[in-house]
Amino acid sequence: MSLDSFNRCREADGYIYELIDGVLCVSPIPDPLHDFWTTRVRDALQAYAANHPRHLNYIPAECEVVIPGRPGATRPIPDVAGYRSFPETLPRRWDAVCPIVVVEVISARRSTKDTIRNRHLYVLASGIREYWIIQPDAEERCADLTALSRGTGRSKWRETTVPFGETYTTRNLPQFRLNLKEISKR
């Protein structure tokens, strides 16, 4: 499917539509457990952005990430994204900006997309410095974090596993602290 055709499509309620290598990928909307963690992480990033606008200045409700160098147009939709230099004049399309951080919360129905496919896609977007994968436990209100990060000019991810209750920090977001146990109580 061409990008123009994709942009003209009408979506049916209850599904998420992504264009990956020119192929339309359709997923069901996430379950409540997924939404719980997505909301908590988005809130943590918004609180950080309010106090550190030089490092993070926009957390959209939804966005597309443009992935260059693929066989066809590729536009994954992360669960959460954060931008460092989002322009004051709103761009008309997502290809004008790139997030510094993207977050995917694993859903049982879509785990391969988040853990394998997107790991390889997001590394191609040179502006992305952090890719966080949150793995919720369906039985309890807990989750583990896999943080993939890289510095400016680096092309490969450095992977850090952060068990539930431990705190993640990163040079890419100075003074940011993410403890999934703490934010699960809010």
C-alpha positions in Angstrom: 0.0 0.0 0.0 1.3 3.4 -0.8 1.7 6.1 1.9 -0.9 8.3 0.0 -3.4 5.4 0.1 -2.7 4.8 3.7 -3.3 8.4 4.6 -6.6 8.4 2.8 -7.9 5.2 4.5 -10.8 5.3 6.9 -10.2 3.2 10.0 -12.8 1.1 11.7 -13.3 1.7 15.4 -11.6 -0.8 17.7 -8.4 -1.3 15.7 -5.0 0.3 15.3 -3.6 0.6 11.8 0.1 0.8 11.0 1.9 0.8 7.7 5.1 -1.4 7.8 7.2 -1.8 4.7 4.2 -0.8 2.6 2.0 -3.5 4.2 -1.1 -2.5 6.2 -1.0 -4.1 9.7 -4.1 -4.1 11.8 -4.2 -4.8 15.6 -7.1 -4.9 18.1 -7.2 -2.1 20.6 -5.3 -2.9 23.8 -6.8 -4.4 26.9 -7.3 -2.5 30.3 -3.9 -3.8 31.7 -2.1 -2.4 28.7 -4.0 0.9 29.1 -3.1 1.1 32.8 0.7 0.9 32.1 0.5 3.2 29.1 -1.3 5.9 31.1 1.1 5.6 34.0 4.2 6.0 31.8 2.7 8.8 29.8 1.9 10.6 33.1 5.5 10.2 34.3 6.9 11.6 31.0 4.4 14.5 31.1 5.4 15.4 34.7 9.1 15.3 33.7 8.4 17.4 30.6 6.6 20.0 32.7 9.8 20.5 34.8 12.4 19.9 32.1 11.1 21.3 28.8 14.6 21.6 27.4 14.9 17.8 27.5 11.3 16.8 26.7 8.7 19.2 25.5 5.8 17.2 24.0 4.0 13.9 24.8 1.3 13.3 22.1 -1.8 11.3 22.7 -0.9 9.3 19.5 1.7 9.7 16.8 3.4 7.9 14.0 7.1 7.3 13.8 8.6 7.6 10.3 11.2 4.8 9.8 13.6 5.6 6.9 15.4 3.1 4.7 12.7 0.4 4.5 11.4 -1.3 1.4 8.1 0.5 1.7 6.6 3.3 3.7 6.9 2.4 7.4 4.9 4.2 10.2 4.6 2.3 13.5 2.5 3.8 16.2 4.1 3.6 19.7 2.0 3.4 22.8 3.8 6.5 24.2 6.3 8.9 22.6 8.1 11.9 23.9 9.7 14.7 21.8 12.7 16.9 22.8 12.5 19.6 20.1 8.9 19.6 19.1 8.4 22.8 17.1 6.1 25.6 18.3 4.5 25.8 14.9 2.7 22.4 14.6 3.9 20.3 11.8 1.2 19.1 9.4 2.6 15.5 9.3 4.6 13.2 11.6 7.5 12.9 9.1 8.6 16.4 10.1 9.5 15.3 13.7 11.1 12.3 15.5 10.6 11.4 19.1 13.5 11.0 21.5 11.7 8.2 23.5 9.2 5.6 22.4 7.4 3.2 24.7 5.6 -0.1 24.0 3.6 -2.0 26.6 3.4 -5.7 25.8 0.0 -7.1 25.1 -0.4 -10.9 24.8 -2.0 -10.5 21.4 0.7 -8.3 20.0 4.0 -9.2 21.9 6.1 -10.1 18.8 5.4 -6.7 17.3 6.7 -4.9 20.4 9.7 -7.1 21.3 11.0 -8.1 17.9 9.6 -6.0 15.0 9.7 -2.6 16.7 13.2 -3.2 18.2 14.6 -3.4 14.7 12.4 -0.6 13.3 13.0 2.1 16.0 16.8 1.7 15.8 16.6 3.0 12.2 15.0 6.3 13.3 18.2 8.2 14.3 16.4 10.6 16.6 15.1 7.9 18.9 17.5 7.6 21.9 15.3 5.4 24.1 13.0 2.5 23.4 11.2 1.1 26.5 9.4 -2.2 26.5 7.1 -2.7 29.5 6.1 -6.3 30.2 3.1 -6.4 32.5 2.3 -9.4 34.7 -1.3 -10.3 34.0 -1.8 -11.8 37.5 -0.5 -8.9 39.5 -0.2 -5.1 39.2 3.5 -5.3 38.4 5.7 -5.0 35.3 9.3 -5.3 34.2 11.1 -2.8 32.0 13.5 -3.4 29.2 15.2 -0.1 28.3 17.0 0.1 25.0 19.1 3.3 24.8 21.8 4.9 22.8 23.7 8.1 22.8 24.0 10.7 20.1 25.7 9.3 17.0 25.4 5.6 18.2 23.6 3.2 15.9 23.1 0.2 18.3 21.0 -0.2 21.4 22.4 -0.8 24.8 19.9 -3.0 26.7 19.1 -2.7 30.4 16.6 -4.9 32.3 14.9 -3.1 35.2 13.0 -5.5 37.5 9.7 -4.2 39.1 10.5 -2.0 42.0 13.9 -0.8 40.7 14.5 2.6 39.3 15.6 3.4 35.7 17.7 6.5 35.0 19.2 7.6 31.7 21.6 10.3 30.4 19.2 11.0 27.6 16.7 12.5 30.1 18.7 14.1 32.9 17.1 13.8 36.3 14.4 11.5 35.0 13.6 8.5 37.2 11.2 5.7 36.3 10.1 3.2 38.9 7.2 1.1 37.7 6.3 0.1 41.3 6.0 3.8 42.4 3.9 4.9 39.4 1.6 1.9 39.7 0.3 3.3 43.0 -0.7 6.7 41.6 
